[in-house]
Amino acid sequence: MLSKILSASVIGIESHKVEVEVDIASRGLPHFSMVGLPDAAVKESRDRVRAALKNIGFNFPLKQITVNFAPADLKKEGSAFDLPIAIGIVASEGLIDPAALSGYLFTGELSLDGKIKPVRGALSMSLMARKNRMKGIILPVENGTEAAVVHGVNVYSVSSLPEVIDFLRGERNIEPVIIDRSMIMNRHSAYDNDFSEVKGQEHAKRALEIAAAGGHNFMMIGPPGSGKTMLSKRLPTILPDMTFDEVLETTSIHSVAGLLRDGRPLQAIRPFRSPHHTISDVALIGGGQTPKPGEVSLAHNGVLFLDEIPEFKRNVLEVLRQPIENGEVTVSRAAASITYPAAFMLVSAMNPCPCGYLGDPKHQCTCAPSQIARYRRKVSGPLLDRIDIHIEVPAVPYKELSADLSGEKSEEIRKRVVKAREIQTERFKDDKIYCNSQMKARHIRKNCQLEDDAQAIIEKALHALGLSARAYTRILKLARTIADLEASETILSHHISEAVQYRTLDRGQF
């Protein structure tokens, strides 16, 4: 007897409908075969399914069992096909009415005792089920809340195989999972860090506010212990709150990567990713034999922080150029080409020299000039070209560290950032860009007109400091953001003066 069950395969962060066909024939020797491009994990499901069915009291058929995954040219990966295969075998033996399977999507990994374990990509599957107007999705209890975030499709969470069989036979009633999205968003949208915890570094805080307001990539140069990492971790707290569409997209990536933990159904805060400098280019950009999203995609809609950036391998840093420019990364393999979203703010930190104390009045630098030059050259020009702000972050004096006064809260800074972003959204509403850092040459000509005083200051800076044409456009972008923070339509002289301060590397001051 033949039975057909709907399931899904996640490729990239998108789910694709898969029809699991199970045919059981009485003639011939007992055999269990799978066709339709299953990977090793899918092929191993035959043993998990056989043991699970036996252990729940089902008389496993010693017959010819053929399982086909359609479409046959789509690669099937992971353990999420255990449940649909098991249901297909039970249905083919006549214990479940085939009509009861119609319209449901099944996914779940089976343990040997019949329990159903969680899977990755439940949110993507739920979105796909709604798009295809399915009756419902049956999946593990641990994935129920995550999938129920998508309204418009019934989500049935189950804990064991007998529970699913009884439900399909009409012997058990399972209520769809219903959640309050607003409550979940509010519960999981609080940050653990706040800018008020940072003592001193007012210049760096101001620069981070400008970076957040304009979406500018950011680099900090300073000695060890000056607070570079502490400042970076607090950047997401002053970025605008994510829209629900951004939350869904970000959560989908984390769901596929298996990073939704502690019962958190949504990634409601902007992600902050800080990979170690020993990371490989595949781990950073994504891919592998079984393609998975890399750190740049896990930082989508958030911040990617590279501490001690010169210590990263050169080839690892160079792969950042595509996602920084395009907001996505394409991983090409022989079997397929997968595109992951990767729109993030790049924040990096480095020491002024290998020992870290060049220019520090309290510590003597022990590095030779050749060592310093070699250290700085580890970050290539094309990558630096994509970083708008680079500032010095000196060590914090004891007087500021020991002061009881707390700094401005992230909430107050975020209000100014949001107002500036609203101005930019209105400005670029017809140009398909969203912040000043994305401006091209034609946008700069249109939106960065300077008054005479401002023109004189930037001309003087170009000649006196030897700034390049690249630095010129970066300064205009920064000045535009500074003016937006003041709700000024015109870029004034003090906007240009402040913007010049945030080009430390161009000024050769370290």
N, C-alpha and C positions, 0 to 999 in steps of 0.2 A: 504494500500500500504506500502511496506517495503523500507526503505532507509538505506544506510550504509555510515558513515562518519568517517574519521580517526582523532584520537586525541592522546594525550599522557598523561601518568601518571608518575610523578617524584617520584622515590624511592631512598632515599639517595641523590646522585647527578647525578644518571643515569636516563634517560628518557626511558620509555617502551611504545611501540606502543599499543594503545587501539582502538578497532573498536566499534563505537557507532552505534548500530542498533535501528532504530525507526520504530515501526509497529503501524499503525492506522487502527482499525477495526470499521465498522459502527454498527455492531450488539451489543446489550447489553447496559447497563447503562454507562454513561460517567465515565471514570476512568483513572487515570494517575499513572502508577506504574513503578518502577525502580528495576532492578535486576543486579547482577554482582558485589557484594561487594562494594556498594557505602557507603561512610561515611555520617555523618550528613550534612556536607556542600554540598555534592553532592545531597543528597535528598532534601535539601532546594531549589535547583535550579528549581524545578518544579514551585514554586511560582514566582521566578524571571523571568523565561522564559515565563510563562503565561502572566504576567503583561507587559513584554517588547513587546511581540507580539501584544497584544491588543493595546498598546499605540502607535505603529507605523502604526496602521490601518489594521492589519491582523485579519481576522475573525477566532478566535481560535476555533478549532474543538471540539465540545462537543461529543466526541467519546471515545472509549477505546484506550488509548495510552500506549504502552509498550516500555520502553527503556532498552536495554540490553547492558552492558559494557563487551566486550570480550577482553582478556580471563577472564572468570568468577572467576577464583581463585586468581586474582591479585587485591589487595585492591586499590580502587579508592578514592583519597582524594582531597580536595580543591574545588575551585569554577571555575576552568578552563574549566569545561565541559559545562558551560552555552551555549556558542556559538555553539558548535557542536550539542547539543540537539535541540536548536532553529532552526538551519539550517536543521536538520533531520526532524523536524515537517513540516517545509515549503516544503521540498522536497517530503515528503510522501503525502502531499496534492496536488502534481502535479504542483506546481508553479516553480520548478527548475528541469531541466533535470538531472537525476541521473548521466549521463555521465560527466556533468560539475563538479561533486564532486570528480571524480577519480583523485588520485595522490596528493591531497591537504591535509595538516594537519591543523586542526582548533583548536584554543585555545583562551579563553577569558572569562572574567566575565561580565555578563550583569547587567546594572542598570535598574531600572523600566521604564525608558523612552527610552530604546533601545541603549543607549550609551555603549561602550565597555571599560571596565576597565582593567588595567594591571594585569598580573599574575606573579607568581614566576617560576623560572626555564626555562625561554625562551631560554637561551643559550643552555642548555642541550637538549631541544626539537629540536632546530635547528641542533645540532650535530647529533641527532638521525634521523632527516629528511634527512640529507645528506647521512648518512650511509645507509639508506634504499632507496636512489635514488628517493626521492619523487619529484613531479613536483614543489611544493612550500609549504610554510607555511603561513597561514593567521592568524594574531595575532594583539593585540592592538598597537596603535601608539606609546605608551610609551615604548613598548618592541622592536620596530622595529630596532633601531640602535644596540641594544644588540644582537639580533638574526642575523643581517646582518654581524656581525663580521665573521661568518662562511661562507667562500666562497664555491661555488658549489651547493647552493640551493637558489631558489628565495624566497625572503621575502616580503610579501605584508602586509603593516601596515594599519589598518582600525580604524575608530573612532566610527562607529555606525553599527547597524544591517542592516538597509536599504542599506547601502553602500556595505555590503557583498553580500546581495541578488541581487542587481543590477549588481555587478561584475560577479556573477555566471550565471546570465541570459544574459550576454553579453551587458548590457545596460550602463555599466560604465567601463572605462579603468583605471586601477591602475598600475602604474609603480613600479617595484621592487625597494626596498631600496638598494642603492649602497653607500658604504662608503670607505674612504681611511684609511686602517688599520694603515699605517705608521704615518699618521697625527694624528690619535686618540692616538696612543701609545706615540708620542712625546708630545702631548697636556696634557696627563694625567699621565706622568711619572716623573713629578717634585715633589720633596719633599718640605715641608714647613719649615723643620728644617735643620740646618747645624752644623757641629762640630765646625766651627769657632766661633759660638756664646757662646761656653763653656769657661769660664775663669778658668785658673788653671787646676788642676786634670790631669796633664800630665801622671802620672803613670796609672791612670784609662783609659785614652784615648789609651795608648799603649796596655793595656790589652784587651780593646775592639777591637782594630785592630787585635790582635792575635786571639781573639775569632771569629771574622768575617772571617779571613783567613782560619781557620781550622774547622769552624762550631762547635766550642766548647760551651757548656752550661756555664753559667756565673752567679756568685753571688757577690753582693757588700754588704759590711758591713760598716756602718758608721752612724754618728749622724743625726738627722733631719736637713734638709736644706743643706746638703753637696753636693747635685747635683746628687743623684743616679737616680732619675726619669728623669731628664734632659738628662743625659748621655744615659740612656736606650732608650729614644725616638729617639735618633740620630743614634742608631745602624743600623737600616734599610738603612740609607743613605750611608753607606760604604759597604754594601753587594753588590755582583755582580748584574747587571741588570737581571731581569727575562727573560727567553726565552719566545717565543710566546706560546709554549705548556704549560709552567708554568702559564702564564697569563690566558690562557683559563681554566685551571684546577682551579686556584684560583678564577676566576670570576664565574665559575659554582657554587662553594660553596657559594659565597656571593649572587648570584642570587637566589639560592634555599632558602637562609635565608632571602631574601627580603631586602638586605642591599645595593643594587645598587641605589644610589640616585643622585640628582642634574644632571640628564641626563648623568651620567657617564656610558658608555657602557662596559668599561673594568676596571678591577682592575689591573692597569699597574704598580703600585708600591708595594713593599713588605708590607704586612699588619703588623700592630702593634696592638696587643690586650692587654688590661690591665684590666682584670676583678677585681671587688671589692672583698675584702677578705670574704664577706658574701655569695659568690656564692655557689650554691649547686653542688654536684658531677655530677648530670644530666646536669645542665647548662654548666659545664666545659667540660665534655666529650661528651655530645650529647645524644639524646634519647628523652624520653617523650612518652606520649600516642600516639601522632602523631610525629614520630621521626624527629628530626631536628639536624643539625650539631651544635656542641658545640664550645666553645671558642678555644679548641685545633685545631679544623678543620678550624675555621675562621682565625687562625694564620698560616695555611699551607703555606709553602714557605716564611714565615716571622718570626716574633718575638712574643713570648708570655711572657709578663712581669707580674710577681707576686710581687707586692709591699707589704712590711711587711709580708713576707711569713710565719713567725711563727703564724700570726693571722688567717691564713686559717685553716679550720677544717682538722683534721688528715686524715679522710677518703677521703676528697677532694684531698689532696696532693697525696695520695697513688694511685689514679686512673691515675696519670700522668705517672706511670712507663711503662705501655704498649705502649702508643704512643711515648714516648721518645726512647724506644728500637726499635720499629718496624716501626715508621713513619706513622702509621695508627691506627685507633681505631675501634673495632668491637662492635656494640651495638646489643645485642641479646634480642629479645622479643618473646612472645609466637607465634605471627603470622609470624615473619620473623627475619632474622639476617642481619643487614646492616653494611657495612664497609665504613667509611669515611677516606679520606687521612688526615694525621696530622703530616707532617714533618716540624717541627718548631725548632727554637733556643729558649731555655728556658733561660730567664734572670730574676733573682730574686734579691730582696733587703731586708735587715733587719737591725735593730738597734743592737748595741753590747749588749744591755740589755733592759729590759722593759721601763726604763725611757729614754734610748737613749744616755746617756752621760758617759758611762763607758770608762775611758781612755781619756776623753776630758779635756785638761788643763784649760779650762775656765769655765767649769760647773762641779759641784759636783754630782757624781752618788748617788742616794738615794735607790738603790736596794740592798736587802740582797743577800748573795751568793746563798742561796737556790732558790730565785726568778730567778736569772741569769741562774742557772743550769736548772731550769724547763723551762725557756723561750727558751734556746738553744735546749733542747730535743724535742721541738715541731716539728722540722724538722728531719725526720727519717734518719737513716743511709743509707738504700737502695736508698732513693732519693738523698742524698748528694753524694752517690757513682756515680751518673749519672751527676754530675756537675764537669767539669774539672777545672774551674778557680774560685777561691774565693779570693777577695782582700779587703783590707781596703780602705775606701774612707773618709779621714778626712775632717773636715770643711775647707773651703777655706779662707785664710787670707784676710784681708781688702786690703792689698797692691795689691794682684792679682785681686781682684774683681774690684778695681777702676782703674786698668791699661787700657790704650787705645788700647794696642796691642791685635789683634785678633789671634786666634789659626789657625791651619792648616785647610783648607777647606775639606769637605767630599769628594769632587771630587778627590783630590790628594791622600787621604788615600785609596779611592776605587781602584785607579789604582794599588797600591801595593797589595791590597787584591786580585784583579783579577789575577795578575801575579802568586801569590802563589796558587790560586785555579787552574790555568791552569797546573801548575806543578803536583798538586795532581790528576787532571783529567787524565793526561797522565800516572801517576804512577799506578793508580787503574783501568785503562781502561778494564782490563780483570777480575776484581774482583767484579763488580757490587756494588761498593761503590764509593763515590764522594768526600770525604774529610777526613782529618786525624782523626777527632773525631769518625768516624765509624770504625776505625781499630780494628780488633780482634787480638788475641794473635799471630797468624801466620803472620799477616801483620806487627806487631811490631817487631817480630824476624827478618823479612826480611828487613824492611825499617828503623829501628832505631838502627843501629850499632853505637857504641860509640868509639871514640878515647881513648887512655889511660888516658889523662888528664881529659876528660869528665867522664870516668868511675870512676876515683878517687874522683871527686867532688860529684857525686851522691851517691857513697858508704859512703862518709863522711856525707852527708846530712841524709842518712837513719839512721846512727848510732847516730849522734849528735842530731837530731831533733825527733828521734823515729818515722819516717814515716813508714806507712804500705805498704804492697805489692800493695794495691789499689792505694795509692798515687804514688808509683813507676811507674806504668803503665801510670797514668795520666801525670806525669812529662815527660815521654818519648814522649807521644803524643804532648804535648805542645812544647817540644824542637824540635820535627820534624817540627811543624808549624813555629816556630821562624826561623829555618834554611831555610825553604821554602821562607819566606819573604826576606831572604838574597840571595836566589837562590843558597844555599850551599847544595851539595849532602851529605856532611858529617855533623853529629851533633857534634859541637865543644864545648869546655868547657864553653864558655860564653853563649851558648844556654841553656845548663843545668842549669847554675847559675841563669839565668833569669827565667827559668821555675819554679824553686824551690820557687821563690818569690811569685808565683801566687797560692800557696797552704796555705793560711793563717790559715784555720781551722786545717789542719794537723800539723802546727807548734805550735798550741795552743797559738797564740799571741793575742787572744781577749777573 
